[in-house]
């Protein structure tokens, strides 16, 4: 089973690196939001430092949402997804590998880029660790939740908007706890409680999301 997981993960990573646009579009969007926000609202450093946690987290959430439609789309279009359903390997393992590959090519780069956005938005240096940790724990949960929506809408021609309607309500707790952790770090308060809640959400998503995603794939493909 571990070999099947490794093979599926390696395949999806290779496909992602071949599609450069899918790899860089979320990063460019993430950077554009943080760049344009001061121009559209106020360049005052004090104001930007106050709103930086929410801006960075909303930008990360929207950038993740931007890349969800392609998680299963190419495999569905070329018939690979149907072959995965017919293969003897558990579909849950494939879905877990695809979700992890999505996070490694979207959520992880966003997390690594977040200190740059924090500096652009005058986020205090003491809060940078809280920002990185919250994104490191929270963005995988976004991928797990988003995988369910992507699987449910993979059979639709224009499923991007429907994915947003499905997963955005489920993203709200992650957004609240993630930005709350950064705000607590800015205020010099303990962030352990926020990170624990994010970790609980990640553990729940790791256990349940692959099962729900595999079931959604079966419904979408067979339907």
ChimeraX attribute file (.defattr): number of C-alpha atoms within 10 A of each C-alpha:
attribute: neighborCount
match mode: 1-to-1
recipient: residues
	/A:1	9
	/A:2	8
	/A:3	8
	/A:4	14
	/A:5	19
	/A:6	13
	/A:7	14
	/A:8	18
	/A:9	21
	/A:10	15
	/A:11	14
	/A:12	20
	/A:13	18
	/A:14	11
	/A:15	14
	/A:16	20
	/A:17	13
	/A:18	11
	/A:19	10
	/A:20	10
	/A:21	11
	/A:22	17
	/A:23	18
	/A:24	15
	/A:25	15
	/A:26	24
	/A:27	20
	/A:28	13
	/A:29	17
	/A:30	25
	/A:31	21
	/A:32	13
	/A:33	18
	/A:34	21
	/A:35	14
	/A:36	10
	/A:37	15
	/A:38	16
	/A:39	9
	/A:40	8
	/A:41	10
	/A:42	11
	/A:43	13
	/A:44	11
	/A:45	13
	/A:46	13
	/A:47	14
	/A:48	20
	/A:49	19
	/A:50	16
	/A:51	15
	/A:52	27
	/A:53	27
	/A:54	17
	/A:55	21
	/A:56	26
	/A:57	25
	/A:58	20
	/A:59	20
	/A:60	28
	/A:61	24
	/A:62	16
	/A:63	22
	/A:64	25
	/A:65	23
	/A:66	19
	/A:67	20
	/A:68	25
	/A:69	24
	/A:70	16
	/A:71	22
	/A:72	22
	/A:73	19
	/A:74	14
	/A:75	15
	/A:76	19
	/A:77	12
	/A:78	10
	/A:79	11
	/A:80	13
	/A:81	20
	/A:82	16
	/A:83	12
	/A:84	14
	/A:85	17
	/A:86	11
	/A:87	10
	/A:88	8
	/A:89	13
	/A:90	15
	/A:91	21
	/A:92	18
	/A:93	20
	/A:94	24
	/A:95	28
	/A:96	23
	/A:97	23
	/A:98	25
	/A:99	29
	/A:100	21
	/A:101	24
	/A:102	27
	/A:103	21
	/A:104	17
	/A:105	20
	/A:106	28
	/A:107	28
	/A:108	18
	/A:109	16
	/A:110	28
	/A:111	21
	/A:112	12
	/A:113	15
	/A:114	22
	/A:115	19
	/A:116	15
	/A:117	20
	/A:118	23
	/A:119	14
	/A:120	17
	/A:121	26
	/A:122	19
	/A:123	25
	/A:124	15
	/A:125	13
	/A:126	13
	/A:127	20
	/A:128	20
	/A:129	13
	/A:130	26
	/A:131	27
	/A:132	20
	/A:133	17
	/A:134	27
	/A:135	31
	/A:136	22
	/A:137	24
	/A:138	27
	/A:139	27
	/A:140	27
	/A:141	27
	/A:142	28
	/A:143	30
	/A:144	27
	/A:145	25
	/A:146	29
	/A:147	31
	/A:148	25
	/A:149	26
	/A:150	29
	/A:151	28
	/A:152	25
	/A:153	25
	/A:154	25
	/A:155	19
	/A:156	11
	/A:157	8
	/A:158	11
	/A:159	19
	/A:160	19
	/A:161	12
	/A:162	15
	/A:163	23
	/A:164	19
	/A:165	12
	/A:166	17
	/A:167	18
	/A:168	18
	/A:169	9
	/A:170	13
	/A:171	18
	/A:172	13
	/A:173	14
	/A:174	24
	/A:175	24
	/A:176	15
	/A:177	20
	/A:178	31
	/A:179	25
	/A:180	22
	/A:181	27
	/A:182	30
	/A:183	23
	/A:184	17
	/A:185	22
	/A:186	22
	/A:187	12
	/A:188	11
	/A:189	11
	/A:190	12
	/A:191	20
	/A:192	13
	/A:193	12
	/A:194	21
	/A:195	22
	/A:196	14
	/A:197	17
	/A:198	28
	/A:199	18
	/A:200	14
	/A:201	18
	/A:202	23
	/A:203	15
	/A:204	13
	/A:205	19
	/A:206	18
	/A:207	12
	/A:208	13
	/A:209	24
	/A:210	24
	/A:211	17
	/A:212	20
	/A:213	26
	/A:214	23
	/A:215	17
	/A:216	20
	/A:217	28
	/A:218	16
	/A:219	14
	/A:220	16
	/A:221	17
	/A:222	10
	/A:223	7
